[in-house]
Amino acid sequence: MSNELIMEAKAILKYVRTSPRKTRLVADMVRGKKVNDALNILAFTNKKPAKVIKKLLESAMANAEEKKAEDVDSLTVSKLTVDGGPVWKRQLPRGRGRVTPIKKRTSNITIVLK
């Protein structure tokens, strides 16, 4: 391998109370972008997962700074995965003594900057 320095910074957030399907919509907008562009996109996206992903991206940038990356602004979002977490199962009472199941989904989000 040449003397090329491969710098990676990672941040993981588990059990976020947003569904993975809705979170992936926001994640797809940011994946592969430069860090500053991604922060700008997330700041003006009007969805709940955007705030969560923005905060996680800032955490990954802080991790890169702590690892002594040459230039934090030159990093890109190389990997952003959204996986399903545990599902909270609840019940909603209905007529005639029946119930309807409610699934409150959670997400596990991982960001890797290169």
N, C-alpha and C positions, 0 to 999 in steps of 0.2 A: 504494500500500500504506500502511496506517495505521502509527502509531508502535508497533505491537505487535512485541515482540522475539521472534523465532523462534530458540530455542536448541536446537542438536543436538549430541550427542556420540556418537562412533562407536568401536567396537572390533571388530577382526577377528582370528580365530584360524584358521590353516590347518593342514591335515594332521593333524587330531586322530585318534588311533587308536581311534575308535568308529564303528560303522556309522551312516550318515545316518538310516536307518529308526528305529533305537532313540533317536537323538539328537532326532529330531523329536517323539517322544512327550513328552519333557521340555520341549522348546521350546514346544509347544502349551499347556502348563500355565501358562507365564509370560507369553506374548505378550499385550500390552495392559494388564498390571497396573502398579500403582505400584511404584517401585523397592524400597521397604521390604517390600511384600507379596511381591514376586518373590523377594527374598533369603530371606524366611521360608519360602516354599514350597520353594525349592531346598535349604535347610538340612535340611529334614525329608523330602526325597525320597531313597529308597534305591536310586539307580541311578548308575552310573558317569558318564554324561554330565551329571548334575546338578552334580557337583563342578566339572566343566570349565566349564559355563555360568555357575555362580556366580562363579568366578574371573574370567571374561570380563566379567560384569556389573559386578563391582567395578572392573575396569580401565576400563570405559566411564564409571563414576561418577567415577573419578579424572581421566579426560580432561575430563569436564564441569566438574569443580572447577578444572582447569588453564585451561579456557576462560573462567573467571570467570562461571559460571552463577549466577543470583540465589539459587536454593535447589535444592540437589541432591536433597533429599528429595521435592520436588514433581514430579520427572521421572517419566515413564512409559516403559515398553518399547514404543516405537511400532512397531519393526520388528525381527524376529528371524528370520533365514533360516538354514536348514541345507542346504547343497549338498554333493553328493558330490565327494570329492577323488580323487586317484589310487588305484588298487586294486593292492595287493601280490599278486602271483600266486605261489602255492607249490604243491608237489605232495606228496601222501601216498602212500607205497608201499603196494600191496595185493597180494593173492595172484596167482600165475601171471604175475608180471612186469608187472602193470598198475599204473597210478597213478590217483589221484583228484585232480582240481584243487581247490585251496582258494583262496578269494578273501578277502583281509584288507582290508576296506574302510576308507577314511578319510573325514573330514568337514571341510568348511570352514564355520565359523560366523561370522555377522555380527550384531552388536547395534547398534541405533540408539536412543538415548534422546532424547525431546522433552519 
